[in-house]
């Protein structure tokens, strides 16, 4: 990924000028020095209030002094409440999520997108990513979307179509392949691309990790939880929602293979 040359000091102009950076990092935003900041704050909304969403929102609020968290959405009220409390604890002065902009339910994503935000953070389980990404691009939002992009081939094709539309609209899209922003790895792959180990003939990747989170006992399920909420709360264990361990985590290794090959598919 090439460094972005900043030609204007307006933050919204920067976001539009940055184009569609689909192979970028996990919201570890690159360091950018802006000129005179906008007087109007950049409004952020995030959809999916689990650990990754909460972390992404926190990182977004750290990235610039003139941003605010404006809206939140999740399937579950308790997760939204827990996330909001966490973000307030670290960035209380940048959190402006009134109760009317705290949306709960499967349709919460559309309400967040319609709340007046400038940037959408999509951090639900990946089974929802294609639908949410399409809605965000259709609404003209700049987007950060976590990896993986989908859990099946139709979903992936939808994401690719939305990415093309975002590019035509001049929207900025950043994907959560965080190692693309890791300085040591950037230097490592630069040296590979410069030919320091010779011509690359093949790449072998491994991914070491712990087991998938175990499925909790049925007795822990509350009576008011529908089947869909129960599955979303335990999305690691349902292929439609999380893919599987290979899709969810080893996708980082697949991305590194592509990076090593200069993001050109093999012949």
RAWOCOR-V633573 format. One record per residue. N is the residue number from 1. PSI is psi as a letter, one per 20 degrees, with the letter a starting at -180 (* if undefined). OMEGA is omega in whole degrees, 0 to 359 (none if undefined). BURIAL is b if it has 16 or more other C-alpha atoms within 10 Angstrom, else e. Layout:
# RAWOCOR-V633573
N,PSI,OMEGA,BURIAL
N,PSI,OMEGA,BURIAL
This chain:
# RAWOCOR-V633573
1,p,181,e
2,q,176,e
3,q,183,e
4,p,177,e
5,p,181,e
6,o,182,b
7,i,180,e
8,q,182,e
9,i,180,e
10,p,186,e
11,h,180,b
12,h,175,e
13,h,178,e
14,g,182,b
15,g,180,b
16,h,183,b
17,h,185,b
18,i,176,b
19,b,184,b
20,o,182,b
21,m,189,b
22,i,181,b
23,k,183,b
24,b,193,b
25,r,187,b
26,l,179,b
27,j,169,b
28,m,191,b
29,q,176,b
30,q,180,e
31,p,180,e
32,p,176,e
33,o,182,e
34,q,173,e
35,b,180,e
36,p,184,e
37,q,173,e
38,q,175,e
39,h,180,e
40,p,183,e
41,q,175,b
42,p,185,b
43,p,183,b
44,p,172,b
45,p,177,b
46,q,188,b
47,o,186,b
48,n,192,b
49,k,175,b
50,a,182,b
51,g,181,e
52,g,179,b
53,g,179,b
54,g,178,b
55,g,180,b
56,g,178,b
57,g,178,b
58,g,179,b
59,h,179,b
60,g,180,b
61,h,178,b
62,h,190,b
63,h,185,b
64,q,183,b
65,i,187,e
66,l,177,b
67,q,176,b
68,q,174,b
69,p,192,b
70,h,184,b
71,q,180,b
72,q,177,b
73,q,178,b
74,r,176,b
75,h,189,b
76,p,180,b
77,g,184,e
78,h,179,e
79,h,176,b
80,g,181,b
81,g,181,e
82,g,180,e
83,g,180,b
84,g,179,b
85,g,180,e
86,g,182,e
87,h,177,b
88,h,181,b
89,h,182,e
90,h,184,e
91,l,185,e
92,h,182,e
93,i,179,e
94,j,181,b
95,o,181,b
96,l,183,e
97,n,178,b
98,q,183,e
99,h,181,e
100,i,178,e
101,k,173,b
102,o,190,b
103,p,182,b
104,p,178,b
105,r,180,e
106,h,179,e
107,j,183,e
108,h,181,b
109,g,182,b
110,h,179,b
111,h,175,b
112,g,181,b
113,h,182,b
114,j,187,e
115,j,179,b
116,k,181,e
117,r,174,b
118,h,185,b
119,p,179,b
120,p,174,b
121,o,185,b
122,o,185,b
123,k,172,b
124,r,169,b
125,q,190,b
126,i,177,b
127,h,180,b
128,i,190,b
129,g,181,b
130,g,181,b
131,g,182,b
132,h,180,b
133,g,178,b
134,g,181,b
135,h,181,b
136,g,180,b
137,g,177,b
138,h,180,e
139,i,178,e
140,k,181,b
141,q,163,b
142,q,193,b
143,p,158,b
144,p,178,b
145,p,181,b
146,q,171,b
147,q,349,b
148,r,186,b
149,h,182,b
150,r,178,b
151,j,178,b
152,r,184,b
153,g,177,e
154,h,178,e
155,g,180,b
156,g,177,b
157,h,177,e
158,g,179,b
159,g,179,b
160,h,177,b
161,g,179,e
162,h,178,b
163,g,177,b
164,g,179,e
165,g,178,b
166,h,179,b
167,g,179,b
168,h,180,e
169,i,182,b
170,k,180,b
171,q,176,b
172,p,178,b
173,p,180,b
174,p,182,b
175,q,190,b
176,l,172,b
177,n,194,b
178,h,183,b
179,i,177,b
180,i,179,b
181,j,180,b
182,o,190,e
183,g,181,e
184,g,180,e
185,h,176,e
186,g,178,e
187,g,179,e
188,g,182,e
189,h,175,b
190,g,180,e
191,h,175,e
192,g,181,b
193,h,178,b
194,i,175,e
195,j,184,e
196,h,176,e
197,j,179,e
198,a,182,e
199,p,183,e
200,o,181,e
201,h,181,e
202,r,180,e
203,p,177,e
204,p,184,e
205,q,172,e
206,q,177,e
207,o,181,e
208,p,181,e
209,r,177,e
210,r,181,e
211,q,174,e
212,q,179,e
213,p,183,e
214,q,176,e
215,p,180,e
216,r,179,e
217,q,179,e
218,h,182,e
219,i,179,e
220,i,181,e
221,p,178,e
222,q,185,e
223,h,184,e
224,i,180,e
225,p,175,e
226,r,177,e
227,g,182,e
228,g,179,e
229,h,178,b
230,g,180,e
231,g,179,b
232,h,178,b
233,h,180,b
234,l,191,b
235,h,178,b
236,h,187,b
237,j,182,b
238,o,188,e
239,h,182,e
240,h,187,b
241,g,184,b
242,i,184,b
243,e,170,b
244,a,181,b
245,h,181,b
246,g,180,e
247,g,187,b
248,g,186,b
249,g,182,b
250,i,175,b
251,h,174,b
252,g,180,b
253,h,176,b
254,g,178,b
255,h,179,b
256,h,176,b
257,g,177,b
258,g,179,e
259,g,180,b
260,h,181,b
261,j,179,b
262,k,177,e
263,k,175,e
264,p,181,e
265,q,180,e
266,q,179,e
267,*,none,e
